Structure formats: structure tokens, C-alpha cells
Amino acid sequence: MNKLYIGNVSAEASEQDFETIFEQWKIPHSGPFLVKTGYAFVDCPDEKAAMKAIDVLSGKVELHGKVLEVEHSVPKRQRSCKLQIRNIPPHMQWEVLDGMLAQYGTVESCEQVNTDTETAVVNVRYAAKDQTRLAMEKLNGYMMENYALKVSYIPDETASPEGPSEGGRRSFNARGPPRSGSPSLGARPKVQSDIPLRMLVPTQFVGAIIGKQGDTIRNLTKQTHSKIDIHRKENAGAAEKPITIHSTPEGSSNACRTIMEIMQKEAIDTKFTEEIPLKILVHNNFVGRLIGKEGRNLKKIEQDTGTKITISSLQDLTVYNPERTITVKGAIENCGRAEEEVMKKIREAYESDVAAMNLQSNLIPGLNLNALGLFPSGTPGMGPSMSSLPPPGAHGGYSFGCSPYGVEGPLWASMMPASSQPPAQGNPESETVHLFIPTLAVGAIIGKQGQHIKQLSHFAGASIKIAPAEGMDPKHRMVIIVGPPEAQFKAQCRIFGKLKEENFFGPKEEVKLEAHIKVPSFAAGRVIGKGGKTVNELQNLTCAEVVVPRDQTPDEKDQVIVKIIGHFFACQLAQRKIQEILAQVRRQQQLKPAPGAQPPLPRRK
């Protein structure tokens, strides 16, 4: 059941008055009105009816000289972390709302509610009650583009019971089971697909897809129940612009067909004579499985759909652009069928990878896999394999849709650079790693006018600096990387990849680098182990060479160097294992009583 609280009720109001109002506005209700002094309650049969009552009546309908306030009825024990924000401007960009919500705390979920109103409605869940209360106080009545936001609590089914509430607004005793449509912590909206559909469209057709004052794209999102992002500011001056569609597979396909039809009509109106193929952007990780052994999968899709499909060259890939372009030529209907088959293969590949990752979730201990962007996250740029951040400018586009979420986690977090995202598990301690690269590769890592190293630092959320050359003609230069484990993983992975991409290692040669981490001198023995047992186990487990040079003189901080040599994953696993040992040593140090401290006296009985 969906219970409503009706506030600002006149003392003269009766149950019959409310019956008349609900009948007049054709709002169904599934129980009698419970009218109290100054307020009333009523049950609605479903969320749609409850939302209609809130949209149509709240602040708009007068009864006996008082304008009614209608919102969800929420007992205090459930009035914890979830809010509903209504009357959001129809042309508002999601990035603006997400950034505003983030000012008051950590947003754990934010989902749009489908309504018949012109303005948008979202359900938001914060991480803590005080954050929710602050957002309620600050946002209720807040003006956005001449629209006053309306904020109210909604039932939080995950809130722990705190016994009956005293005072304040009372509610019915029996609330019934949780609403199936309500979002809950960690629950992924079932209507969404994990993999968004990414298209490339000619820049000259973007205006037609958006329509006058956004009418066309707004209708498209409503009809297909999708969220559609048009990244107009991405790749300024480019002949094509990417579009990201978040929806169910069926919704994505319907939106794709409609966009193709809009472009076809615009081409006729503007006498555009060139063929307009369907172009789908797909991460390179999935392309091999799309093609299939000896090209069988692709050939079958071509035969079944009557289309011609080509795939862009591997040479077009860069560290910051991991997507390949799948070009489909044929009639619009045939292209639509081909899109369904192509994306079906991509989703199967994605699900296979996620299953594999779940099996190996403890492969590198101490690493928050969700923060790495190993798989497409449903955000613009769609960057698995350490490429979760879209190219510069991707976030300045036109955004409109029915659900800001295709994935777990708040959209505002996925839209921000990694360096400004809140850590998923507390505040991980920053680490310093010295990575040694060939001297000849320094220019490639820095990039023209330092652009590459700036982008790399921004992407990884780490400080990255190249140390000055030492000696007359050193073969290697030291890269100093400072940041938490996830930042280290991302930064080092990109550096390994860049060296391979720029051919500093042969085509069949594995990229192996040396990394140094400093450990307290008193902990070096723990890394080595009795008779070298621990360091030998480390090498066997990680496949990296781990060396603690003997007879080192500790530096001014009483630290010594541990050398790690190996390919990327070997280096990462060795670094995590060593950090795990150091964490154990630190915990043991904290538990030791201070010198001269008295043991605790036994308690008198």
C-alpha cells in the first residue's frame, strides 16, 4: 500500500470532502480517509496513484480556505535516509542536480520516478540521517530555474525499527509490506541494463535529435523509458558526437531506431545526400567475442539482418579512447535488428567478465574493485579496463531521461573525476610508490606541454611526478606516484600500457618494470620472514621478484626500500601483499603498551 499524509487541513474538513476531491481529480484510493485535527491519512492502491495525488493536489487544491499539502506518510522510524524531490525543472541537466545533492552528503542512490507531470521527480537516498535532514532543510523550497523544489521523506524500508514514535505526525499502525517499486540500498533498478548503448551521430543532426527546447528528446525518453545523454561538448569541432542511452535492451533499441528515423527525416529535409549508417561504440575488451572465431558471429549477424558491418581499426585506439566503432549499413529496420544482435553479444561478454571478476574478487586484497572502473559503468565514456573516465568535455552535453541510473552507485560520483570521488570504504591511506621507466619514455609519459601526465593524474586521482635525472646518462627515470591503492592501480596500469603502446617494449615482450616502496626498518624483517620464508612465498604467489637489499642504511624517516620487479599484475599483487604485512605490523604496534605504562588494575568485585 502507498499511504499519504494530507496536511494543512481545515477543522471543517470531513471525510466526504476528501472523497469528493479525489473523485473530482480521478485519483483512486483503496481505503477510507482518516481525518484528524489539522491532517488526514489515506491509502492508495499503488505508487502511481499516490504520485498522482501528490502532483495534482499538493499546494494546488484548496479546501475550506486552506491549500492542502500532500506527501508520503512516513513514520519516524522510517524517516531516515530517503527523500523525494519534486518539481525539478524539465530542462535541468542531471549533472547540476547531482552536484547540488552532493553538497549535503554522500548520495547512495538517486532514481527518477515516472510521472505524468512536465517537471521531474527523483527519489534520493543519503548515507546518513543527518545528511538527509540537512538536504531536506536546504532544498525544500529551493528555487531552480524559477521552479521551487518540493522535498519530503519517503518510507525507508531498510531503516531499523526504533519503537513507536512519540509526538509529531502519527500514522496508521499497519503499513503492509515494502513497496516493490521503492529503491533500496544496493538494489539495482531492474529496468536498467548494465551496458548502455553508445552511438555516434553526425554533428549536424544533433539539433534535430534534441528538438526545439528539448521537446524531441524529452518525448523520446518518455516513450522509450530511457535516459539519453548527448555529449555535445565532447571533441569540439568533430564531425560526429557520441550519444549514450541508458535503458532496458528493448528501450535502448527503440531509442536507437527512433534516432535513426529522426536523422533520416532531417537528411531528406536538408537534402543531405550521404548515407547515414548506424555507428555503435563498443569497448575493445568485447570486440573479439562479438566477432567470434574466424568472424563467425559477425557474419551470422550480417546474414540474419541483411546488413554490412565493419569495425574500426585497432590503430585508432588510445589509452584514453578504448572504444571501437561498429558501423552498420542497411535499411533502418535492418540496422535496428543488427543493433539488437550486436548489443546482445556485448552484454553476454560483459556478464561473463563480471562473473569472472566476482570469482576473483579477492585476487588483489586491499583493493576496492568498484573504484577501479574495470568494467563499463554505464557512464559516458564507458571505460572498463581502467578507462572509466570519459574524454575531456564529455560531461558538458545535453542530458535528459527517465532514470539517472543504469548502475549501482550515485550518478554524481560516476560523473566526477576519480580524484574527487569519495572513497567507497572509509579513507584509504595514501601510499608512495617509485616506478622506474626507460629514460627514453619520459616524453611519452609527460606528453605535449605536460598534457598526458596531467590527464593521467586527474584520471587516477594520484599525484604523479617525474624525478630529476641522476648521474651522467641514466637508463631509467623515477616516477613518483602518491595516492591510495586504487589510484596506484590506475596510474601504474596506464604507465605500463603507455610503454607498450609506444613500442618501448617489443610486440611479444612483456612490460616489466621495477617499483620501490619504502617500509619502516623495523618491519623489513617481517617482509623477509624467518630464513627468507615470507619473501619467497611472496615471489611464488605473485610471480614478481621481491628484494629487500641487505645492509641498507635507513633514511631520515628510518625507512628502507623494498624492490618489486615484474609485469603489471605481479607488481600490484606484490605491493598489496606487502602493504597487508605493514598494516599487521602497525596494528601490533598500536596494541603494545607504552614503555613504562602500568598494566590495568584488576577491577574490584
C-alpha positions as CSV (number, residue, x, y, z in Angstrom):
1,M,0.0,0.0,0.0
2,N,1.0,3.6,-0.5
3,K,-0.1,5.8,2.3
4,L,-0.5,9.5,2.0
5,Y,-0.3,12.2,4.6
6,I,-2.6,15.2,3.9
7,G,-1.5,18.3,5.9
8,N,-2.9,21.9,6.4
9,V,-6.4,20.5,6.7
10,S,-9.2,22.8,7.9
11,A,-11.0,21.9,11.1
12,E,-14.2,22.0,9.0
13,A,-13.0,19.3,6.6
14,S,-14.8,16.0,6.5
15,E,-14.2,12.6,5.0
16,Q,-16.8,13.4,2.4
17,D,-14.9,16.4,1.3
18,F,-11.8,14.3,0.6
19,E,-13.9,11.7,-1.2
20,T,-15.3,14.5,-3.5
21,I,-11.8,15.9,-4.2
22,F,-10.3,12.5,-5.1
23,E,-13.3,11.6,-7.2
24,Q,-13.1,15.0,-9.0
25,W,-9.4,14.5,-9.9
26,K,-10.0,10.8,-10.7
27,I,-7.4,9.6,-8.1
28,P,-8.2,6.1,-6.8
29,H,-7.8,5.3,-3.1
30,S,-8.1,1.9,-1.5
31,G,-9.4,2.7,1.9
32,P,-11.3,5.3,3.9
33,F,-10.0,8.7,4.8
34,L,-8.8,9.0,8.4
35,V,-9.4,12.7,9.2
36,K,-7.8,14.2,12.3
37,T,-7.4,17.7,13.6
38,G,-5.3,19.5,11.1
39,Y,-4.3,16.5,9.0
40,A,-5.6,13.3,7.4
41,F,-4.4,9.9,6.0
42,V,-5.5,7.7,3.1
43,D,-4.2,4.6,1.3
44,C,-3.7,4.5,-2.4
45,P,-3.7,1.2,-4.4
46,D,-0.2,1.8,-6.0
47,E,2.7,4.2,-6.3
48,K,1.3,5.7,-9.5
49,A,-1.9,6.7,-7.7
50,A,0.0,8.1,-4.8
51,M,2.3,10.1,-7.0
52,K,-0.7,11.5,-9.0
53,A,-2.3,12.7,-5.7
54,I,0.9,14.4,-4.7
55,D,1.4,16.0,-8.1
56,V,-2.2,17.1,-8.6
57,L,-3.3,18.2,-5.1
58,S,-0.2,19.3,-3.1
59,G,0.0,23.1,-3.0
60,K,-2.7,23.4,-5.7
61,V,-6.1,22.4,-4.3
62,E,-7.9,24.5,-1.6
63,L,-10.3,23.0,0.9
64,H,-12.3,25.4,3.2
65,G,-9.8,28.2,2.7
66,K,-6.6,26.1,3.2
67,V,-4.3,24.8,0.5
68,L,-3.7,21.1,1.0
69,E,-0.2,19.6,1.4
70,V,0.0,16.0,0.3
71,E,3.1,13.8,0.7
72,H,4.0,10.2,1.6
73,S,3.1,9.2,5.1
74,V,6.3,8.2,6.8
75,P,6.6,7.1,10.5
76,K,9.6,8.4,12.3
77,R,11.3,5.0,12.4
78,Q,11.5,5.0,8.6
79,R,12.1,8.8,8.2
80,S,15.8,8.3,8.0
81,C,17.8,8.4,4.7
82,K,15.3,8.7,1.8
83,L,13.8,11.8,0.2
84,Q,11.6,12.5,-2.7
85,I,12.4,15.7,-4.6
86,R,9.6,17.0,-6.9
87,N,9.0,20.0,-9.2
88,I,12.5,19.7,-10.8
89,P,12.8,21.8,-13.9
90,P,12.2,19.8,-17.1
91,H,15.3,21.1,-18.9
92,M,17.6,20.6,-15.9
93,Q,20.8,18.8,-16.6
94,W,21.4,15.8,-14.3
95,E,25.0,17.0,-13.6
96,V,23.6,20.1,-11.9
97,L,21.2,18.2,-9.7
98,D,23.7,15.6,-8.8
99,G,26.3,18.2,-7.9
100,M,23.8,20.0,-5.7
101,L,22.7,16.8,-3.9
102,A,26.4,16.0,-3.2
103,Q,26.8,19.2,-1.2
104,Y,24.8,17.7,1.7
105,G,26.4,14.3,2.0
106,T,27.1,11.0,0.2
107,V,24.3,10.1,-2.2
108,E,23.9,6.3,-2.3
109,S,21.2,6.2,-4.9
110,C,19.1,8.6,-6.9
111,E,16.3,7.3,-9.2
112,Q,13.8,9.2,-11.3
113,V,10.2,8.4,-10.8
114,N,8.0,8.3,-13.9
115,T,5.1,10.8,-13.6
116,D,2.7,12.5,-16.0
117,T,3.9,15.9,-14.9
118,E,6.1,18.2,-17.0
119,T,8.6,18.5,-14.1
120,A,10.8,15.7,-12.9
121,V,10.7,13.7,-9.7
122,V,13.6,11.8,-8.1
123,N,13.9,9.5,-5.1
124,V,17.3,10.1,-3.3
125,R,18.9,8.1,-0.6
126,Y,21.7,9.6,1.5
127,A,24.3,7.6,3.6
128,A,23.3,9.1,6.9
129,K,20.2,10.5,8.7
130,D,21.8,13.9,9.4
131,Q,22.7,14.3,5.7
132,T,19.1,13.6,4.8
133,R,17.8,16.1,7.3
134,L,20.2,18.8,6.1
135,A,19.2,18.2,2.5
136,M,15.6,18.4,3.5
137,E,16.1,21.7,5.2
138,K,18.2,23.3,2.5
139,L,16.4,22.0,-0.6
140,N,12.7,22.3,0.3
141,G,11.5,25.4,-1.4
142,Y,14.9,26.0,-3.1
143,M,14.5,27.8,-6.5
144,M,15.9,26.1,-9.6
145,E,15.2,27.9,-12.9
146,N,12.0,29.5,-11.5
147,Y,10.8,26.2,-10.1
148,A,10.5,25.8,-6.3
149,L,11.7,22.3,-5.3
150,K,9.4,20.3,-3.1
151,V,11.1,17.8,-0.8
152,S,9.6,15.2,1.5
153,Y,10.6,12.0,3.3
154,I,9.6,8.7,1.7
155,P,9.5,5.3,3.5
156,D,12.9,3.7,4.0
157,E,12.2,0.0,4.3
158,T,15.8,-0.7,5.3
159,A,15.6,1.6,8.4
160,S,15.8,-0.3,11.6
161,P,12.7,-0.1,13.9
162,E,13.1,2.3,16.8
163,G,9.8,1.5,18.5
164,P,6.7,3.7,18.3
165,S,7.4,7.4,17.7
166,E,6.3,9.9,20.3
167,G,4.6,13.1,19.3
168,G,4.8,14.6,15.9
169,R,2.8,13.3,13.0
170,R,1.1,10.0,13.6
171,S,0.4,7.3,11.0
172,F,-1.5,4.1,10.6
173,N,-0.2,1.1,12.6
174,A,-0.3,-1.4,9.8
175,R,1.9,-0.3,6.9
176,G,2.0,-3.5,4.9
177,P,5.0,-4.9,3.0
178,P,7.6,-2.7,1.4
179,R,6.7,-1.3,-2.0
180,S,8.2,-3.3,-4.8
181,G,8.9,-0.2,-6.7
182,S,10.9,1.5,-4.0
183,P,14.7,1.7,-4.4
184,S,16.7,0.2,-1.6
185,L,20.4,0.3,-0.7
186,G,22.5,-1.8,-3.1
187,A,19.5,-2.7,-5.3
188,R,20.0,-2.0,-8.9
189,P,16.9,-0.8,-10.8
190,K,15.7,-3.8,-12.7
191,V,14.6,-1.8,-15.7
192,Q,18.1,-0.8,-16.5
193,S,20.8,-2.6,-18.4
194,D,24.4,-2.7,-17.1
195,I,25.8,-1.7,-20.5
196,P,24.4,1.5,-22.1
197,L,24.1,1.8,-25.9
198,R,26.7,4.2,-27.2
199,M,26.1,5.7,-30.7
200,L,28.0,8.1,-32.9
201,V,25.8,10.6,-34.9
202,P,26.8,13.3,-37.4
203,T,27.1,16.6,-35.6
204,Q,24.7,18.4,-38.0
205,F,21.8,16.1,-36.8
206,V,22.2,16.7,-33.0
207,G,19.9,19.7,-33.1
208,A,17.1,17.7,-34.7
209,I,17.5,14.9,-32.1
210,I,17.2,17.4,-29.3
211,G,14.4,19.3,-30.9
212,K,13.1,22.8,-30.2
213,Q,13.6,23.5,-26.4
214,G,14.4,19.8,-26.0
215,D,10.9,18.6,-27.0
216,T,12.0,15.8,-29.3
217,I,14.5,14.2,-26.9
218,R,12.0,14.6,-24.0
219,N,9.3,12.8,-25.9
220,L,11.8,10.1,-26.9
221,T,12.9,9.5,-23.3
222,K,9.3,9.2,-22.2
223,Q,8.3,6.8,-25.0
224,T,11.3,4.5,-24.5
225,H,11.7,4.9,-20.7
226,S,15.4,5.8,-21.3
227,K,18.0,8.3,-20.1
228,I,19.7,9.8,-23.1
229,D,23.0,11.8,-22.9
230,I,24.1,13.8,-25.9
231,H,27.7,14.8,-25.4
232,R,27.7,18.0,-27.5
233,K,30.9,19.4,-26.0
234,E,32.9,16.3,-26.4
235,N,35.5,16.6,-29.1
236,A,34.8,20.2,-30.1
237,G,34.7,20.6,-33.9
238,A,34.4,16.9,-34.5
239,A,32.1,15.7,-37.4
240,E,30.4,13.2,-35.0
241,K,29.1,13.3,-31.5
242,P,28.5,10.4,-29.1
243,I,25.1,9.6,-27.6
244,T,24.7,7.4,-24.5
245,I,21.4,5.6,-23.9
246,H,20.7,4.0,-20.5
247,S,17.6,1.8,-20.6
248,T,16.5,-1.8,-20.9
249,P,17.8,-3.6,-24.0
250,E,14.3,-3.1,-25.6
251,G,14.2,0.6,-24.6
252,S,17.7,1.2,-26.0
253,S,16.8,-0.5,-29.3
254,N,13.6,1.6,-29.6
255,A,15.5,4.8,-28.9
256,C,18.2,3.8,-31.4
257,R,15.6,3.2,-34.2
258,T,13.8,6.5,-33.4
259,I,17.1,8.4,-33.5
260,M,17.9,6.8,-36.9
261,E,14.5,7.8,-38.2
262,I,14.9,11.4,-37.0
263,M,18.3,11.6,-38.8
264,Q,16.8,10.1,-41.9
265,K,14.0,12.7,-41.9
266,E,16.4,15.5,-41.3
267,A,18.6,14.3,-44.1
268,I,15.7,14.4,-46.5
269,D,14.6,17.9,-45.3
270,T,18.2,19.3,-45.6
271,K,18.9,17.4,-48.9
272,F,21.8,15.6,-47.2
273,T,22.8,13.0,-49.8
274,E,25.4,10.9,-47.9
275,E,24.4,7.6,-46.4
276,I,23.8,7.6,-42.7
277,P,25.0,4.3,-41.2
278,L,24.4,3.2,-37.6
279,K,27.6,3.6,-35.6
280,I,27.8,1.8,-32.3
281,L,30.7,2.4,-29.9
282,V,32.0,-0.7,-28.2
283,H,34.8,-1.2,-25.7
284,N,37.7,-3.1,-27.3
285,N,37.5,-5.7,-24.5
286,F,34.3,-7.1,-26.0
287,V,35.0,-6.8,-29.7
288,G,36.8,-10.1,-30.1
289,R,33.8,-12.0,-28.7
290,L,31.5,-10.0,-30.9
291,I,33.5,-11.0,-34.0
292,G,33.8,-14.6,-32.9
293,K,36.1,-17.3,-34.1
294,E,37.1,-16.7,-37.7
295,G,34.5,-13.9,-37.8
296,R,31.5,-16.3,-37.4
297,N,29.4,-14.3,-35.0
298,L,29.7,-11.1,-37.1
299,K,29.0,-13.0,-40.4
300,K,25.9,-14.6,-38.9
301,I,24.6,-11.2,-37.7
302,E,25.1,-9.7,-41.2
303,Q,23.3,-12.7,-42.9
304,D,20.4,-12.7,-40.4
305,T,19.8,-8.9,-40.6
306,G,20.7,-8.1,-44.2
307,T,23.3,-5.6,-43.2
308,K,27.0,-4.9,-43.8
309,I,29.1,-4.5,-40.7
310,T,32.6,-3.2,-40.3
311,I,34.8,-2.5,-37.3
312,S,37.3,0.3,-36.8
313,S,41.0,-0.5,-36.7
314,L,42.9,-1.3,-33.5
315,Q,45.3,1.5,-34.6
316,D,42.5,4.1,-33.7
317,L,42.6,3.1,-30.0
318,T,44.4,5.2,-27.4
319,V,44.9,4.9,-23.7
320,Y,42.0,7.4,-23.3
321,N,39.8,6.1,-26.0
322,P,39.3,2.4,-25.6
323,E,36.2,2.1,-27.9
324,R,36.0,0.7,-31.4
325,T,33.3,1.9,-33.9
326,I,30.9,-0.8,-35.2
327,T,29.5,0.6,-38.5
328,V,26.2,-1.0,-39.7
329,K,24.9,-0.2,-43.2
330,G,21.5,-1.1,-44.4
331,A,17.8,-0.1,-44.1
332,I,16.8,1.4,-40.8
333,E,14.8,-1.7,-39.8
334,N,17.7,-4.0,-40.6
335,C,20.1,-1.7,-38.8
336,G,17.8,-1.9,-35.7
337,R,17.8,-5.7,-35.8
338,A,21.6,-5.7,-36.2
339,E,21.9,-3.4,-33.1
340,E,19.9,-5.8,-31.0
341,E,22.1,-8.7,-32.0
342,V,25.4,-6.7,-31.6
343,M,24.4,-5.5,-28.1
344,K,23.2,-8.9,-27.1
345,K,26.7,-10.3,-27.7
346,I,28.3,-7.3,-25.9
347,R,26.0,-7.8,-22.8
348,E,26.8,-11.5,-22.8
349,A,30.6,-10.7,-22.8
350,Y,30.1,-8.1,-20.1
351,E,28.2,-10.5,-17.8
352,S,30.8,-13.2,-18.4
353,D,33.5,-10.8,-17.3
354,V,31.6,-9.7,-14.3
355,A,31.1,-13.3,-13.2
356,A,34.9,-13.9,-13.7
357,M,35.7,-10.9,-11.6
358,N,33.4,-11.9,-8.8
359,L,35.2,-15.2,-8.7
360,Q,38.5,-13.4,-8.4
361,S,37.3,-10.5,-6.2
362,N,40.0,-11.4,-3.6
363,L,42.8,-11.7,-6.2
364,I,44.3,-8.4,-5.1
365,P,43.5,-7.9,-1.4
366,G,43.0,-4.4,-0.1
367,L,41.8,-3.1,-3.4
368,N,38.3,-1.7,-3.9
369,L,37.4,-3.2,-7.3
370,N,34.3,-0.9,-7.7
371,A,36.5,2.2,-7.6
372,L,38.8,1.0,-10.4
373,G,36.4,1.2,-13.4
374,L,37.4,-2.2,-14.6
375,F,34.1,-2.7,-16.4
376,P,31.8,-0.3,-18.2
377,S,29.9,1.6,-15.6
378,G,27.1,3.0,-17.7
379,T,28.6,6.5,-17.7
380,P,29.6,8.5,-20.7
381,G,32.9,7.2,-21.8
382,M,32.0,3.7,-20.7
383,G,35.5,2.8,-19.7
384,P,36.3,-0.7,-18.4
385,S,39.9,-1.8,-18.1
386,M,41.0,1.3,-16.2
387,S,39.2,3.7,-18.6
388,S,36.2,4.7,-16.7
389,L,36.7,8.4,-17.2
390,P,35.2,9.8,-20.4
391,P,37.3,12.0,-22.6
392,P,37.6,15.7,-21.6
393,G,34.4,17.6,-22.2
394,A,32.2,14.5,-22.1
395,H,30.1,15.9,-19.2
396,G,29.0,19.1,-20.9
397,G,26.4,17.6,-23.1
398,Y,22.6,17.5,-23.1
399,S,21.2,15.1,-20.6
400,F,17.6,14.1,-20.2
401,G,15.8,10.9,-19.3
402,C,13.7,8.7,-17.1
403,S,16.3,7.3,-14.8
404,P,19.7,8.8,-14.0
405,Y,20.9,5.3,-13.1
406,G,21.9,2.4,-15.2
407,V,24.2,1.1,-12.4
408,E,24.7,0.9,-8.7
409,G,26.0,4.0,-7.1
410,P,25.2,7.7,-7.5
411,L,25.4,9.3,-10.8
412,W,27.2,12.4,-9.4
413,A,30.0,10.1,-8.3
414,S,30.4,8.5,-11.7
415,M,30.3,11.9,-13.4
416,M,33.1,13.3,-11.3
417,P,36.8,12.7,-11.8
418,A,38.3,9.9,-9.8
419,S,40.3,12.3,-7.8
420,S,37.2,13.9,-6.3
421,Q,35.1,10.8,-5.7
422,P,34.6,9.9,-2.1
423,P,36.3,6.6,-1.2
424,A,33.9,3.7,-1.0
425,Q,35.4,2.2,2.1
426,G,36.4,4.9,4.6
427,N,39.5,7.0,3.9
428,P,42.2,4.7,2.4
429,E,45.7,5.7,3.5
430,S,47.8,7.3,0.8
431,E,50.9,5.4,-0.4
432,T,54.0,6.4,-2.2
433,V,55.5,4.2,-5.0
434,H,58.6,4.9,-7.0
435,L,58.2,3.3,-10.5
436,F,61.2,3.2,-12.8
437,I,60.7,3.7,-16.6
438,P,63.1,3.9,-19.5
439,T,64.6,7.4,-19.8
440,L,63.6,7.5,-23.5
441,A,59.9,7.0,-22.4
442,V,59.8,10.2,-20.2
443,G,58.5,12.4,-23.1
444,A,55.7,9.9,-23.9
445,I,54.5,9.8,-20.2
446,I,54.7,13.6,-19.9
447,G,53.1,14.4,-23.3
448,K,53.0,17.6,-25.2
449,Q,53.2,20.5,-22.7
450,G,52.6,18.1,-19.9
451,Q,49.1,17.2,-21.0
452,H,49.4,13.4,-20.8
453,I,50.7,13.4,-17.2
454,K,48.1,15.9,-16.1
455,Q,45.3,13.8,-17.6
456,L,46.8,10.7,-16.1
457,S,47.0,12.3,-12.7
458,H,43.4,13.6,-13.0
459,F,42.1,10.2,-14.1
460,A,43.8,8.2,-11.4
461,G,43.3,10.6,-8.5
462,A,47.0,10.5,-7.8
463,S,50.0,12.8,-7.7
464,I,52.4,11.8,-10.4
465,K,55.8,13.4,-10.8
466,I,59.0,12.6,-12.8
467,A,62.1,12.8,-10.6
468,P,65.1,14.7,-12.0
469,A,67.8,12.6,-13.8
470,E,70.5,11.2,-11.6
471,G,74.1,10.6,-12.9
472,M,75.5,11.3,-16.3
473,D,73.4,9.1,-18.6
474,P,70.9,7.1,-16.6
475,K,68.9,4.4,-18.4
476,H,65.9,4.8,-16.1
477,R,64.0,7.7,-14.6
478,M,61.9,7.5,-11.4
479,V,58.2,8.3,-11.5
480,I,56.9,9.2,-8.0
481,I,53.2,8.2,-7.6
482,V,51.3,9.3,-4.4
483,G,47.8,8.1,-3.8
484,P,45.6,5.4,-2.2
485,P,45.6,1.8,-3.5
486,E,43.0,2.4,-6.3
487,A,44.9,5.4,-7.5
488,Q,48.1,3.5,-7.6
489,F,46.5,0.7,-9.5
490,K,45.1,3.1,-12.2
491,A,48.2,5.2,-12.5
492,Q,50.6,2.3,-12.8
493,C,48.4,0.4,-15.2
494,R,48.2,3.4,-17.5
495,I,52.0,3.8,-17.4
496,F,52.6,0.1,-18.2
497,G,50.1,0.4,-21.0
498,K,51.6,3.6,-22.4
499,L,55.1,2.0,-22.6
500,K,53.6,-1.0,-24.5
501,E,51.6,1.3,-26.8
502,E,54.6,3.5,-27.6
503,N,56.7,0.4,-28.5
504,F,59.3,0.8,-25.7
505,F,58.9,-3.0,-25.4
506,G,58.8,-5.4,-28.3
507,P,55.5,-6.8,-29.7
508,K,56.0,-10.2,-28.0
509,E,57.8,-8.8,-25.0
510,E,56.0,-8.4,-21.7
511,V,56.3,-4.9,-20.0
512,K,58.3,-5.5,-16.8
513,L,59.2,-2.5,-14.5
514,E,60.9,-2.1,-11.2
515,A,58.9,-0.4,-8.4
516,H,60.2,0.7,-5.0
517,I,58.2,1.1,-1.8
518,K,59.6,2.2,1.5
519,V,58.9,0.3,4.7
520,P,59.9,1.1,8.3
521,S,63.3,-0.5,9.0
522,F,61.8,-2.5,12.0
523,A,59.2,-4.0,9.6
524,A,61.7,-5.1,6.9
525,G,62.3,-8.4,8.8
526,R,58.6,-9.2,8.7
527,V,58.7,-8.7,4.9
528,I,61.7,-11.1,4.6
529,G,60.4,-13.6,7.1
530,K,62.4,-16.2,9.1
531,G,65.1,-17.6,6.8
532,G,63.5,-15.6,3.9
533,K,60.3,-17.6,4.1
534,T,57.9,-14.7,3.7
535,V,59.7,-13.1,0.7
536,N,60.0,-16.5,-1.0
537,E,56.2,-17.1,-0.6
538,L,55.6,-13.6,-1.9
539,Q,57.6,-14.3,-5.1
540,N,55.9,-17.7,-5.6
541,L,52.4,-16.2,-5.1
542,T,52.8,-13.0,-7.1
543,C,55.3,-14.1,-9.9
544,A,57.2,-10.9,-9.1
545,E,60.8,-10.6,-8.0
546,V,60.7,-9.1,-4.5
547,V,64.1,-8.0,-3.0
548,V,64.9,-6.3,0.3
549,P,68.6,-5.3,-0.2
550,R,70.8,-6.2,2.7
551,D,72.9,-3.7,4.6
552,Q,70.7,-0.8,3.7
553,T,71.2,2.4,5.7
554,P,67.7,3.6,6.8
555,D,66.8,7.1,5.6
556,E,66.0,10.1,7.8
557,K,62.5,8.6,8.4
558,D,64.0,5.3,9.4
559,Q,62.7,3.6,6.3
560,V,64.3,1.1,3.9
561,I,63.5,0.2,0.3
562,V,61.7,-3.0,-1.0
563,K,62.2,-3.6,-4.7
564,I,59.5,-5.2,-6.8
565,I,60.2,-6.3,-10.4
566,G,57.6,-7.8,-12.7
567,H,54.7,-7.3,-15.1
568,F,51.7,-5.1,-14.0
569,F,49.5,-7.6,-12.1
570,A,52.5,-9.2,-10.5
571,C,53.7,-5.8,-9.2
572,Q,50.2,-4.9,-8.0
573,L,49.7,-8.1,-6.1
574,A,53.1,-7.9,-4.5
575,Q,52.5,-4.2,-3.5
576,R,49.2,-5.1,-1.9
577,K,50.6,-8.1,0.0
578,I,53.5,-6.0,1.4
579,Q,51.1,-3.3,2.4
580,E,49.0,-6.0,4.1
581,I,52.1,-7.1,6.1
582,L,52.8,-3.5,7.1
583,A,49.2,-3.0,8.2
584,Q,49.5,-6.0,10.5
585,V,52.8,-4.6,12.0
586,R,51.1,-1.2,12.6
587,R,48.2,-2.9,14.4
588,Q,50.5,-4.8,16.6
589,Q,52.5,-1.7,17.4
590,Q,49.3,0.1,18.5
591,L,48.3,-2.8,20.8
592,K,51.7,-2.7,22.6
593,P,51.6,-0.8,25.9
594,A,53.7,2.3,26.0
595,P,57.1,1.9,27.7
596,G,56.8,2.3,31.5
597,A,53.0,2.1,31.3
598,Q,51.3,0.4,34.2
599,P,49.2,-2.7,33.4
600,P,45.5,-2.1,34.1
601,L,44.5,-2.8,37.7
602,P,42.0,-5.6,38.2
603,R,38.5,-4.3,38.9
604,R,37.3,-4.7,42.5
605,K,34.5,-7.0,43.0
